[in-house]
């Protein structure tokens, strides 16, 4: 029961500062889950983000569900998910009660402008961290360029390529490249 409460409490705290979506959350998730609590590794967290993009829902919420399941099975997944959702729901309810009265005030408009800038910086920081850990050799750089170009140009193509399809294709390419690399390493070891 303590573990379920700890999952709920941790993801409640994380959910209360969820501004800007999943990528803006990556530094917070990394600090809380990888560095502080050691509930997962950065590699696993990146994998959860990848899977979270392909599954319906908010990326950070999906990550909380995955980590909760890893720590406590179905009950852990439910505790982490409930914890993550509770804070934002309460905050939205409080804001909704008062925002209509204050939305036109310049100080409120400036506060939201500041929050938008902060979110952009958090997203950029997450992208740079993912870049450093993911684009590690010429193959991954080429894969990055291919996915980027296909995604960027999909509006100009006669058909639209869904992001989930690009993620799956990139995963398959990574698996094939790893098999080829392992096969080549095995053959080189046999030749010696």
SEVEX-897709 format. One line per field, with one value per residue (C-alpha): residue in three letters; x, y, z; residue number from 0. Coordinates in Angstrom, 3 decimals. Each point is the difference from the previous one (the first is absolute). Example, Ala and Ser with C-alpha at 12.3 -4.5 7.8 and 13.67 -1.06 7.14 Angstrom:
BEGIN
residu <- (ala|ser)
X <- (12.300|1.370)
Y <- (-4.500|3.440)
Z <- (7.800|-0.660)
num <- (0|1)
REM end
This chain:
BEGIN
residu <- (unk|unk|unk|unk|unk|unk|unk|unk|unk|unk|unk|unk|unk|unk|unk|unk|unk|unk|unk|unk|unk|unk|unk|unk|unk|unk|unk|unk|unk|unk|unk|unk|unk|unk|unk|unk|unk|unk|unk|unk|unk|unk|unk|unk|unk|unk|unk|unk|unk|unk|unk|unk|unk|unk|unk|unk|unk|unk|unk|unk|unk|unk|unk|unk|unk|unk|unk|unk|unk|unk|unk|unk|unk|unk|unk|unk|unk|unk|unk|unk|unk|unk|unk|unk|unk|unk|unk|unk|unk|unk|unk|unk|unk|unk|unk|unk|unk|unk|unk|unk|unk|unk|unk|unk|unk|unk|unk|unk|unk|unk|unk|unk|unk|unk|unk|unk|unk|unk|unk|unk|unk|unk|unk|unk|unk|unk|unk|unk|unk|unk|unk|unk|unk|unk|unk|unk|unk|unk|unk|unk|unk|unk|unk|unk|unk|unk|unk|unk|unk|unk|unk|unk|unk|unk|unk|unk|unk|unk|unk|unk|unk|unk|unk|unk|unk|unk|unk|unk|unk|unk|unk|unk|unk|unk|unk|unk|unk|unk|unk|unk|unk|unk|unk|unk|unk|unk|unk|unk|unk|unk|unk|unk)
X <- (0.000|2.884|1.357|-3.370|-0.235|3.564|-0.878|-3.141|1.835|2.937|-2.171|-2.349|2.996|1.076|-3.538|-0.305|2.820|-1.044|0.326|0.681|-0.633|2.260|3.222|-0.055|-0.431|3.056|2.479|-2.374|-0.658|3.718|0.845|-2.795|-0.058|3.546|2.269|-1.891|-2.056|1.837|-3.302|1.144|2.974|0.311|-0.005|-3.269|-1.470|0.816|-1.646|-3.100|-0.130|0.243|-2.778|-2.005|-0.002|-1.513|-2.725|-3.075|0.181|2.465|3.622|0.831|-3.159|0.889|3.507|-1.449|-2.204|2.951|2.211|-2.825|-0.576|3.716|0.130|-3.297|-1.833|-3.546|-0.544|3.205|-1.090|-3.344|1.641|2.539|-2.629|-2.430|2.783|1.016|-3.586|-1.098|2.203|-0.838|-3.718|0.032|2.054|-2.275|-3.087|1.459|1.119|-3.380|-1.779|2.033|1.501|-3.038|0.145|3.734|0.852|-0.022|2.365|3.394|1.867|-1.773|0.668|3.688|0.155|-1.317|2.503|2.790|-1.258|0.001|3.647|0.936|-1.739|1.907|3.293|-0.975|-0.891|3.283|1.911|-1.789|0.744|3.702|0.190|-1.728|2.307|3.152|-1.148|-1.664|2.010|3.255|1.391|-0.387|-2.832|-2.139|0.720|-1.095|-3.108|-0.735|0.348|-2.223|-2.774|0.304|-0.212|-2.903|-1.868|0.775|-0.919|-3.033|-2.254|1.462|-0.203|-3.130|-0.587|0.524|2.290|-1.245|2.620|-0.736|0.926|3.279|0.781|-0.746|2.074|2.905|-0.273|0.095|2.998|1.767|-0.682|1.262|3.121|0.738|-0.407|2.297|2.576|-0.135|0.226|2.992|1.682|-0.619|1.518|3.014|0.484|-0.170|2.563|2.557)
Y <- (0.000|2.366|-0.555|0.878|3.147|0.944|-0.453|2.113|2.731|0.181|0.231|2.442|2.333|-0.498|0.519|3.301|1.488|-1.430|3.013|-0.509|-3.705|-3.019|1.435|2.900|-2.618|-2.044|1.917|-0.253|-3.698|-0.638|1.793|-1.646|-3.505|-0.641|2.126|0.330|-3.201|-2.296|-1.551|-0.193|0.719|2.796|-2.590|-1.471|3.492|0.760|-3.281|0.915|3.355|-1.720|-2.416|2.812|1.872|-2.977|-0.652|2.162|2.661|2.406|-1.133|0.813|-1.758|-3.092|0.059|0.184|-3.001|-1.994|0.748|-0.686|-3.378|-0.789|0.851|-1.460|-1.852|1.043|1.604|1.984|1.142|1.152|1.776|1.820|0.965|1.234|1.968|1.599|1.007|1.300|3.116|1.355|-0.630|1.951|2.820|0.245|0.104|2.804|1.968|-0.481|1.412|3.201|0.486|1.515|2.847|0.603|-1.110|3.535|1.385|0.892|-1.731|-3.294|0.325|0.687|-2.983|-2.290|1.483|-0.770|-3.547|-0.512|1.110|-2.319|-2.929|0.663|-0.074|-3.248|-1.622|1.142|-1.394|-3.342|-0.138|0.695|-2.701|-2.518|1.001|-0.598|-3.437|-1.157|1.321|-1.776|-1.153|0.577|-2.554|1.676|3.409|-1.278|-1.534|3.308|1.895|-2.474|0.182|3.778|0.502|-2.445|1.691|3.526|-0.749|-2.186|3.003|0.317|-3.688|-1.410|-2.001|0.810|-2.248|-0.222|0.633|-3.410|-1.670|1.939|-1.092|-3.642|0.164|1.562|-2.743|-2.700|1.680|0.084|-3.700|-0.915|2.139|-1.614|-3.485|0.896|1.462|-3.063|-2.324|1.864|-0.023|-3.748|-0.678|2.175|-1.950|-3.324|1.190|0.573)
Z <- (0.000|0.733|-3.505|-1.550|2.108|-0.970|-3.693|0.448|1.945|-2.413|-3.099|1.738|0.467|-3.609|-1.300|1.879|-2.069|-3.366|-2.244|-3.672|-0.373|-0.088|-1.373|2.425|2.738|-0.960|2.218|2.974|-0.595|-0.397|3.242|2.030|-1.451|-1.234|2.200|3.285|0.367|-2.459|-1.059|-3.622|-2.221|-2.544|-2.783|1.277|0.423|-3.651|-0.986|2.026|-1.779|-3.389|0.855|1.623|-3.309|-1.800|2.563|0.487|2.670|1.517|-0.214|3.639|1.185|-2.023|1.488|3.515|-0.769|-1.396|2.998|2.448|-1.659|0.137|3.729|1.192|-2.749|-0.867|3.429|-0.433|-3.468|1.405|2.962|-2.188|-2.569|2.671|1.667|-3.270|-0.833|3.408|0.089|-3.465|0.508|3.275|-1.510|-3.047|2.215|2.116|-3.054|-1.695|3.051|0.009|-3.471|-1.668|2.491|-0.441|-3.558|-1.376|2.626|-1.480|2.825|-0.758|-3.736|0.712|2.362|-2.743|-2.465|2.471|0.464|-3.784|-0.204|2.866|-1.693|-3.233|1.902|1.771|-3.324|-1.568|2.979|-0.372|-3.730|0.623|2.675|-2.250|-2.861|2.059|1.127|-3.232|-2.951|0.765|-3.359|-3.753|-0.247|2.680|-1.526|-3.414|1.527|1.734|-3.296|-1.867|2.598|0.277|-3.765|-0.405|2.831|-1.179|-3.604|0.680|-0.629|-3.506|-0.821|-1.667|3.208|3.657|2.030|3.600|2.683|1.532|-3.301|-0.076|3.563|-0.817|-3.201|1.914|2.631|-2.654|-1.657|3.387|0.587|-3.467|0.448|3.372|-1.497|-2.880|2.387|2.274|-3.004|-1.379|3.420|0.301|-3.426|0.825|3.251|-1.858|-2.549|2.739)
num <- (0|1|2|3|4|5|6|7|8|9|10|11|12|13|14|15|16|17|18|19|20|21|22|23|24|25|26|27|28|29|30|31|32|33|34|35|36|37|38|39|40|41|42|43|44|45|46|47|48|49|50|51|52|53|54|55|56|57|58|59|60|61|62|63|64|65|66|67|68|69|70|71|72|73|74|75|76|77|78|79|80|81|82|83|84|85|86|87|88|89|90|91|92|93|94|95|96|97|98|99|100|101|102|103|104|105|106|107|108|109|110|111|112|113|114|115|116|117|118|119|120|121|122|123|124|125|126|127|128|129|130|131|132|133|134|135|136|137|138|139|140|141|142|143|144|145|146|147|148|149|150|151|152|153|154|155|156|157|158|159|160|161|162|163|164|165|166|167|168|169|170|171|172|173|174|175|176|177|178|179|180|181|182|183|184|185|186|187|188|189|190|191)
REM end
